[in-house]
Amino acid sequence: MIIESEHGVENRLLPDTSVALAFRLSGDMTYTAEGNTYNLPSAVITGLRKSPRMVRYSAQTSNLIVLFKEGGAAAFFKEPIHELFGKSISLDELIPRNKLNQIEEQLNEANNNYKRIQKAEDFFLSLLRNQKEDKLVDHAIQKINMANGNISIKNLANILSLSQDPFEKRFRRMVGISPKKFSSIVRLKNLIKNYSPTENLTSIAHTAGYFDQAHFIKDFESFTGQPPLQFFKTSSWW
């Protein structure tokens, strides 16, 4: 997808379950995480994370964003995906600079967004590795999503007929995060998505599987950077 900003803007990006990649077509971007501000390179890949980021776009900024299918990024890069956890790094750390220069030139020369998306798709098809799909991990992702993240990892491993430690290592290698942290992201994303101001927050937390209010508030603040009441009073989360 293409994101364009005519005027300078700041967005709060919450954690997600997909590895993301961005090619900057114009303008400049910075992000703030844990009190530090960084300039983003022209081609950047971002691993999964458990905390929010404030991203600032300068005026006349345009980006082509690639969101990988959950667990799908491992099919394109030989480097372990879990090493990207919490990081945003220049794409040339994973892809030879000469190859990256070619796609950046092609994106700049394309005269419309449809052609840019086509060029990006062709580029990633060229990176696709001959790697077998891990159907067990795919099944685990499906189970976690169906349960809205409210699932025991020990029970999930038992369902998959695998001991917990090998399962967690396998999941982390493919997805880039442990199944427990992945489930936590799914749970909080679902809670926010289904929030209604007519419902009691305690009831919403219980429905999501939180039976300790302090635990819920701690997880929520870590995920959004704000306490629940303050977060839902703003309009930017919609």
Long-range contacts (C-beta under 8 A, 24 or more apart in sequence): 1-64, 1-65, 1-67, 2-62, 2-63, 2-64, 2-65, 2-113, 2-116, 2-117, 3-62, 3-63, 3-65, 4-61, 4-62, 4-63, 5-57, 5-58, 5-59, 5-60, 5-61, 5-62, 6-59, 6-60, 7-59, 8-56, 8-57, 8-58, 8-59, 8-61, 9-56, 9-57, 10-54, 10-55, 10-56, 10-57, 11-54, 11-55, 11-57, 11-236, 12-52, 12-53, 12-54, 12-224, 12-225, 12-236, 12-237, 13-52, 13-53, 13-54, 13-55, 14-52, 14-189, 14-192, 14-223, 14-224, 14-237, 15-48, 15-49, 15-50, 15-51, 15-52, 15-185, 15-188, 15-189, 15-223, 16-48, 16-67, 16-185, 16-189, 17-48, 17-70, 17-175, 17-182, 17-185, 17-186, 17-189, 18-48, 18-67, 18-68, 18-69, 18-70, 18-72, 18-73, 19-45, 19-46, 19-47, 19-48, 19-67, 19-68, 19-72, 19-73, 19-81, 19-84, 19-176, 20-45, 20-46, 20-65, 20-66, 20-67, 20-68, 21-45, 21-46, 21-65, 21-66, 21-68, 21-91, 22-46, 22-63, 22-64, 22-65, 22-66, 23-63, 23-64, 23-66, 23-103, 23-104, 23-107, 23-120, 24-61, 24-62, 24-63, 25-62, 25-63, 25-64, 25-107, 25-108, 25-116, 26-60, 26-61, 26-62, 27-57, 27-58, 27-59, 27-60, 27-61, 27-62, 28-57, 28-58, 28-61, 29-55, 29-56, 29-57, 29-58, 29-61, 29-63, 30-55, 30-56, 31-55, 31-56, 31-88, 32-56, 38-88, 40-88, 41-90, 41-91, 41-92, 42-104, 43-90, 43-91, 43-92, 43-100, 43-104, 44-88, 44-89, 44-90, 44-91, 45-84, 45-88, 45-89, 45-91, 45-94, 46-84, 46-87, 46-88, 47-81, 47-82, 47-83, 47-84, 47-85, 47-86, 47-87, 47-88, 47-176, 48-84, 48-85, 48-86, 48-175, 48-176, 48-177, 48-181, 48-182, 48-185, 49-85, 49-86, 50-86, 50-181, 50-184, 50-185, 50-222, 50-223, 51-86, 51-222, 51-223, 51-225, 52-223, 52-224, 52-225, 64-107, 64-113, 64-116, 64-117, 64-120, 66-120, 66-124, 70-141, 70-175, 71-134, 71-137, 71-138, 71-141, 71-174, 71-175, 73-176, 74-131, 74-173, 74-174, 74-175, 74-176, 75-128, 75-129, 75-131, 75-133, 76-124, 76-127, 76-128, 76-129, 77-127, 77-129, 78-129, 80-173, 81-173, 81-174, 81-175, 81-176, 82-172, 82-173, 82-175, 82-176, 82-177, 84-176, 85-176, 85-177, 95-127, 134-170, 134-174, 136-160, 136-162, 136-167, 136-170, 137-170, 137-171, 137-174, 137-175, 140-167, 140-171, 140-179, 141-175, 141-182, 144-179, 144-182, 144-183, 144-186, 145-186, 147-183, 148-186, 148-187, 148-190, 148-208, 149-182, 149-183, 149-184, 149-185, 149-186, 149-187, 149-188, 149-189, 149-190, 149-208, 149-209, 150-183, 150-187, 150-208, 150-209, 151-183, 153-179, 153-180, 153-183, 184-219, 184-223, 185-223, 188-219, 188-220, 188-223, 188-224, 192-224, 192-237, 195-232, 197-232, 201-228, 201-229
